[in-house]
Amino acid sequence: MLKLLADRIQHPTGEIDNLNKRIAAGLKAHFPGLLDTHGVGPDSAALYRIVLSRLRWDDRTQDYLRRRLFEGRTRREITRCLRRYVAREIYPLIGPTRSAVCHADPSRTAS
C-alpha cells in the first residue's frame, strides 16, 4: 500500500519537473535574459546587513520600525524602505570617482 502511495506522489513530481524544464526552455528561447538574476549580489546583501544592524542597535531605526508597524506595514516593506534609505545615504560616500584626462598629455590625469 505504501509503495502505491509513493508511486502516486512521485508521478506528479516528475511531471512538474518536466513541465518546469519545458517552461524554462521556452522562456530562454523567446526572452533570453528574463531568468537571469541581475542585481542580487554583494551590494544588496551589504545593504540588508546594514539595515539589520541598524534595526538591532539604532534607536531612530527602531522607532521608525515601530511607527510603520503601527501604520499596518509589513516588516518586509519596512526593510525595503530602509534599504533604499541606506542606499541614498551612503551613495555619496562610495559613489564613482571621476578621473579627468589631461588633454595636453593623455597619459596623465588631472588632480
N, C-alpha and C positions, 0 to 999 in steps of 0.2 A: 504494500500500500504506500509506504513512504517513498519507494523508488518511483512509483507512478506520479506522486506529487512533485518530486524533484524534477522529473522529466517535464512535467507541465510548466514548472517555473522556468526551467532552462530554455524551453522552446521560445516563449515570448522575448526573453532576454536576448537570445540570438537574433531574432527578428529585429528588435530595437537596435542592436549594434549594427546590423546590416543596413537598416534604414538611415541611421546616423552617418555612416560612411558614405552612402549614396548622396545624402543631402550635402555633406561637406564637399564632396567631389563636384557636385553641380554648382555650389556656390563659388568654389575656386575657379571653375571654368568660366562662369559669367561675371563674377565680381572678384578679381584676383586678390585684392588687398583687404577684403572685408573681414576675414577671420584673423588677421594679424593683430597682435596686442601691442600697439604702439602706445607710448605714454605711461605704461605701467613699468616703472623701473625704480632705480635707487633714489631719484629725486622725489617721487611720490611717497616712497617709503620713509624718506627723511622727514618730509612734512608731517606725515602721520605720527612719527615718533615724537616730533616736537610738540604736536598737539596733545598727545597722550601725557607727556611730561608736564606740560602746562596745566592740563586738567588735574593732575595729581598735586602739583606744588604751587601754582599761581592762583592767588585769591581772586584776581579780576576774572580769570577764565572760569573759575568755579562759580562765581556769581553769574556770569553770562550763561553757563550751563543751567543753573537753577532757574533763571528768568525764562529761558527758552523752553525748558521742560514745563514750566507753569503755563506757558502760552500754548502748549499742546504739540510742540515739535518733537520729532523722534531724535534719539541720540545720534543716529546716522546722519540726519540732516544737520544737526548741530556740528558734528565733526567735520562735515563737508564745508560748512561755512567757516569754521575755524581754520581749516587747511587753506582756504582761499585767503583769509585774512593774514595768516602767517606768510603765505607766498608774497602778498603785496607788501608786507612789512620787510621781508628780508631781501627781496629782489634788488632794491637799490644797493644793498651791501655786497651782493655777489654778481651783479649784472655784468654783461660783457664789457671787456676793456677795449678801448679804441686805441689803435696804434696808427697814427698818421704817417704816411710815407712822405719823406722829404723829396720834392720833385727835382731839386738840384742834383741830389745824389740818391738814386732809388735804393741803394744798399743800406742807407741809414734811415732810422725812424726819428720823427720829431719827438722831443721830450716834452 
